[in-house]
Amino acid sequence: MAIAAKVKVKTNMPAVKKAAQTGSFNSLQHAGAALRLTAKRSIRKNKKPSAPGKPPHTRGRGYGLAKVIAIETESEMAIAIGPTPGRGGSTVWDLHEFGGTTRRKAERRLKRRTPKIGQSAPIDVDRFGKVVRARITTQAQAERAARTIDETNALRADRAGETLTYPARPFMAPALEKQKNRIPKHWQNSLRA
């Protein structure tokens, strides 16, 4: 006994390709977001620098470095994850990730003046080179502020152009290493009818 059957197969390749592209793009975005989150979580708030080879610490409120790690879509099948230029000085983050040297840029000089009582003026410089300001209440404070301005300007002039060495404190490469086994799972079931 023989059975005869006619089968007609119809494919809709443009719809399949579009579904594959959409699924892959969404999966790529999810994988990138997971990688970014892992990198952000590796950066801890601490006033002391991290040990070389460990992710860098951040001092400020708002977790400076963690805030500038972003995902940028370069094409349908490529994304870039990391600190973005123009949002916090990407050169510094490259130096943290890979290590290296750079020259210190010239810092803005303070205006030379003797402050008057009641004005706000620099009275000290902290260990990071940031000027500490206070309202002047006595003549002695005014004289101290004038000295602080002169000393700060001299220090800034001496430091301009000096070589700064950064040991590698990677944060993106370790994040990728932690996520590499999970990344393929983002594509699981990404193609739907």
C-alpha positions as CSV (number, residue, x, y, z in Angstrom):
1,M,0.0,0.0,0.0
2,A,1.4,3.3,-1.0
3,I,0.3,6.7,0.3
4,A,0.9,9.7,-1.8
5,A,1.1,13.1,-0.3
6,K,1.9,16.6,-1.6
7,V,3.7,18.9,0.7
8,K,4.1,22.6,0.1
9,V,6.7,24.4,2.2
10,K,6.5,28.1,2.5
11,T,9.3,30.1,4.2
12,N,9.3,33.7,5.2
13,M,13.0,34.4,5.3
14,P,12.7,38.2,5.8
15,A,10.6,37.7,8.9
16,V,13.0,35.0,10.2
17,K,16.0,37.3,9.6
18,K,14.2,40.2,11.3
19,A,13.3,38.0,14.3
20,A,16.8,36.7,14.6
21,Q,18.3,40.3,14.5
22,T,15.8,41.6,17.1
23,G,16.4,38.6,19.4
24,S,20.2,38.9,19.0
25,F,20.2,42.7,19.6
26,N,18.1,42.3,22.7
27,S,20.3,39.5,24.0
28,L,23.4,41.6,23.3
29,Q,21.9,44.5,25.3
30,H,21.1,42.1,28.2
31,A,24.6,40.6,28.2
32,G,26.1,44.1,28.1
33,A,24.0,45.3,31.0
34,A,25.1,42.3,33.1
35,L,28.7,43.0,32.3
36,R,28.3,46.7,33.1
37,L,26.7,45.8,36.5
38,T,29.4,43.4,37.4
39,A,32.1,46.1,36.6
40,K,30.2,48.7,38.6
41,R,29.8,46.5,41.6
42,S,33.6,45.7,41.6
43,I,34.4,49.4,42.4
44,R,34.2,50.1,46.1
45,K,34.0,53.4,47.9
46,N,37.1,53.9,50.0
47,K,39.4,56.9,50.6
48,K,42.5,54.8,50.3
49,P,43.7,53.6,46.9
50,S,43.1,49.9,46.0
51,A,46.0,47.4,45.8
52,P,47.5,47.2,42.3
53,G,45.8,44.4,40.3
54,K,42.5,45.0,42.1
55,P,39.6,47.2,40.8
56,P,40.1,50.9,41.7
57,H,38.4,52.6,44.7
58,T,36.4,55.7,44.3
59,R,36.4,58.5,46.9
60,G,33.5,60.7,46.1
61,R,29.8,60.5,46.6
62,G,28.0,59.1,43.7
63,Y,30.7,56.6,43.0
64,G,32.5,58.6,40.3
65,L,33.9,55.8,38.2
66,A,30.9,53.5,38.4
67,K,28.7,56.4,37.1
68,V,30.6,56.8,33.9
69,I,30.5,53.1,32.8
70,A,28.1,53.0,30.0
71,I,26.9,50.8,27.2
72,E,27.0,52.2,23.7
73,T,25.6,50.5,20.6
74,E,28.1,50.5,17.8
75,S,26.1,48.5,15.3
76,E,23.3,45.9,15.3
77,M,25.8,43.2,16.4
78,A,28.4,45.2,18.4
79,I,28.3,47.2,21.7
80,A,31.0,48.9,23.7
81,I,30.9,48.8,27.5
82,G,33.2,51.0,29.6
83,P,33.9,54.5,30.8
84,T,32.7,56.9,28.1
85,P,34.8,59.8,26.9
86,G,33.6,63.2,28.0
87,R,31.9,61.8,31.1
88,G,34.8,61.8,33.6
89,G,38.1,61.6,31.7
90,S,38.4,58.3,29.9
91,T,42.2,58.6,29.8
92,V,42.3,58.1,33.6
93,W,40.2,55.0,33.4
94,D,42.4,53.6,30.6
95,L,45.3,54.1,32.9
96,H,43.5,52.3,35.7
97,E,42.5,49.4,33.5
98,F,45.9,48.8,31.8
99,G,48.4,50.8,33.9
100,G,50.9,53.3,32.4
101,T,52.2,56.8,32.8
102,T,51.0,60.3,31.9
103,R,52.0,63.8,32.5
104,R,50.2,66.0,35.0
105,K,48.3,68.8,33.4
106,A,48.9,72.4,34.6
107,E,46.3,73.2,37.3
108,R,44.5,76.5,37.4
109,R,46.3,79.1,39.6
110,L,44.5,80.8,42.4
111,K,44.0,84.6,42.1
112,R,46.7,86.4,44.2
113,R,44.9,88.5,46.8
114,T,44.8,89.3,50.5
115,P,41.2,88.5,51.6
116,K,39.2,90.8,53.8
117,I,37.4,89.8,56.9
118,G,34.0,88.3,56.0
119,Q,35.1,86.9,52.7
120,S,35.5,83.3,51.8
121,A,39.1,82.3,51.1
122,P,41.5,79.3,50.9
123,I,42.9,78.4,54.3
124,D,44.4,75.0,53.6
125,V,45.0,72.3,50.9
126,D,44.1,68.7,51.7
127,R,46.2,65.7,50.8
128,F,44.5,65.4,47.4
129,G,45.4,69.0,46.4
130,K,41.9,70.2,46.9
131,V,41.6,73.8,48.3
132,V,39.8,74.1,51.7
133,R,37.9,77.3,51.9
134,A,36.4,79.1,55.0
135,R,35.0,82.5,55.9
136,I,37.7,84.8,57.2
137,T,37.0,86.2,60.7
138,T,40.4,87.6,61.8
139,Q,43.3,89.4,60.3
140,A,45.6,86.4,61.1
141,Q,43.3,84.2,59.0
142,A,43.4,86.7,56.2
143,E,47.3,86.6,56.2
144,R,47.2,82.8,56.4
145,A,44.9,82.7,53.4
146,A,47.3,84.9,51.4
147,R,50.2,82.6,52.3
148,T,48.0,79.5,51.3
149,I,47.3,81.1,47.9
150,D,51.0,81.7,47.3
151,E,52.1,78.2,48.5
152,T,49.3,76.5,46.4
153,N,50.3,78.4,43.3
154,A,54.0,77.5,43.8
155,L,53.1,73.8,44.4
156,R,50.9,73.7,41.3
157,A,53.6,75.3,39.1
158,D,56.1,72.7,40.4
159,R,53.8,69.8,39.8
160,A,52.8,70.8,36.2
161,G,54.3,68.3,33.7
162,E,55.5,65.8,36.3
163,T,55.2,62.1,35.3
164,L,52.5,60.1,37.1
165,T,52.7,56.4,37.1
166,Y,49.5,54.3,37.5
167,P,49.8,50.6,38.3
168,A,47.1,48.5,36.6
169,R,43.9,48.3,38.5
170,P,41.6,46.5,36.0
171,F,37.8,46.5,36.4
172,M,36.4,45.7,33.0
173,A,38.6,42.6,32.2
174,P,37.8,40.9,35.5
175,A,34.1,41.7,35.0
176,L,34.2,40.0,31.5
177,E,36.0,37.0,33.1
178,K,33.2,36.6,35.7
179,Q,30.5,36.9,33.1
180,K,32.0,34.9,30.2
181,N,30.2,31.6,31.1
182,R,26.9,33.4,31.5
183,I,26.9,35.4,28.3
184,P,25.7,32.6,26.0
185,K,22.7,32.1,28.2
186,H,21.4,35.6,27.2
187,W,20.8,34.2,23.7
188,Q,18.9,31.2,24.9
189,N,15.3,31.2,23.6
190,S,16.0,34.6,21.9
191,L,14.4,33.5,18.6
192,R,10.6,33.3,18.9
193,A,7.9,32.7,16.3
